[in-house]
């Protein structure tokens, strides 16, 4: 499996299109009160490595709502003085067996969010709080399978093992927003 890189560009209020960033670099500005107005995201060599796979993304723009795009196409409202308030990014196709997409955003008056992944929402739709910057990383999934521990021959009784299982549950209440909960 070849090394893939996620690349992304942003259009920022007052600056226009900023230089391309990749693999977790910060795209946008912090501490300058400038909104992200548009974004594009692509994965280098995606089609050659995983034919039929794609990267899809959606943003929530003030006064417009959710907008969707994919594979390096711009999405947003360049020059319309509308702020991007939230984003979700997902991988589609065979690539999902090998990689996860992680991202976090810098929100006006809040700062950096925690990392989210695989189409979870970063930002706050309908909040009127602008996104100012974003970081995106493509992370390979672990390739090792979990193997049971060998039993100890010195112990005649088996001791119980504790296993934590984490589920990601998505609820969509037909409001256009998705809430994610982690149950342990």
N, C-alpha and C positions, 0 to 999 in steps of 0.2 A: 504494500500500500504506500503510495507516494505521499510526500509531505505537502499538504494543502495550506493555502493562506487565505484568510478572509481580508478583503480590502473594502474600504468604505470612504465615501466622500460626503461632505455636508455643505449646505448653503446657509450662511449665517447673516443675520440682519446687519446691514452696513458694510459687510466685507465681501459678500457674494460667495462664490464657490471657493472653498479652502482646499489646500493640497490634500491628495489622497493619503489615507492612513491605513495601517494594517495591524493585525494580530495584537489587539489590546491597547494600541496607542490612542491617545485622547484626540478626538475630532470635535472641534467646536471651541468655545471659550468658557472660562470660569472667571467670576469676579468682574465681568465687564457689562453685565445686564444686557446681553445680546441673545436673541432667540434663534433656535434652529428653525429654519423654514422649510428645508427639504433635505433628503438623504438618498443615497443609493448604496447598495451592498452587493458584492459579488465574491465568488470564491474562485481563485485562479485554478485553472486546469480541472474544474469540477466535471464538465461534460466528458472530458477524455478519461478521467479516473472512474467516474460513476455515471455512465450514460443513463439518461432519463431522470437523473436527480436534479434538484434545483434548490435555491434558497428563496424563500418568500418572506415578505415583511409587510407590516401594516403600521400606519401612524394615525393618531387622532389629532386633527387640526382644528383649531378654534373656528367656529362658524361653518365648518364643512362636515365634521364627523370623521368616521373611519375611512381611510383610503388604503388601497392595496397595490403592491407591485412585486416584482421578482427579478432575479438574475441581472443585477446591474442597471436597472431602469430607475430613473429619478422618480421620487414620490414626494409630494408636498405642494407648497404654495409659494414658489419663488416670487418675490416682489409684491406680494399681496398684503403684507403686514399682518400675517396670521401666524400664530405660534403653534409649534408642535408641542403637544402636551403628554403624549404617551406613544410607546412603540412596542410591537411584538415581532419576533423574528423566529422563523422555523426552517428546518431542513426537511426536504421531501424526497422520498425514494430510497434507494439502496444505501446512500450515505448515512442514513439514520441508524444503521446497524453498527457503524464505526465511529461516528462523531456526534457530539452535542455542540450547540451554539450557545454561548454565554454572552451576556451584555449587561451593562449598567449605565445609568444616565445621571447627569447633574441637573437638578431641578432648582429653579428660582426659589430663593428664600429657604431652601431645605438642604441643598448640597447633594453629595453622591448617594445613590441608592445602593443597596446590596446587589450582588450579582444575581440575575435570574437566568433561566435557560428555556430553550425549546418552546417558544410561543407564549411564555408567561408575559404579563404586561409589566413594563418598566415605565414609570411615570404615573400621572393621575388624570385620566380623562375627565373632561368637564370641570376641571379645577381652576382654569384660567391661570395656571402656573406653567411657565414656559420651560421646555427642555433647553439647556444651554450647551451641553456637550454629551458625548457618548463614547463608550469603549466597547469593542466587540472582540470575542475570542472564539476560535474554533478549537475544541478540545477532543482529542482522541479518547474513545471509551477504553476502559481496561480490557486487555485481551486475555488475561489469565482467567481460567474458570476456577470457581471455589471448590477446593478439594477437601474432603473430610479429614480431620486430624487422625493419624494412626492411633489405635488404642494402645495404652500402656500395658505391657505384660506384667509389670510389678504390682498392678492394682487388680484385685479380684472383683471389686465392685465398680460399676460405671457411675460416674458423677454426671448430674444433669448439666446441660449446656444452655446458655441463654442466647437467643438470637433476636436482634432488633430488626424489624421489617419496616421500611418506610414506603408509604404510598403517596403519590401525588394525585389528588382528586380535583378535577376541574368542574365547577358549577357554572352553568350559563343560564341566567334567569330571563332570557329574552329581552334584556335591557341593553344589549350591545356590549356589556362588559363581562369579563370573566374573573372570578375570584379563585385563587389557588390556596389550598390548605394542605399542610403536611401532617400526617398522622403517624405517630410512632408507637 
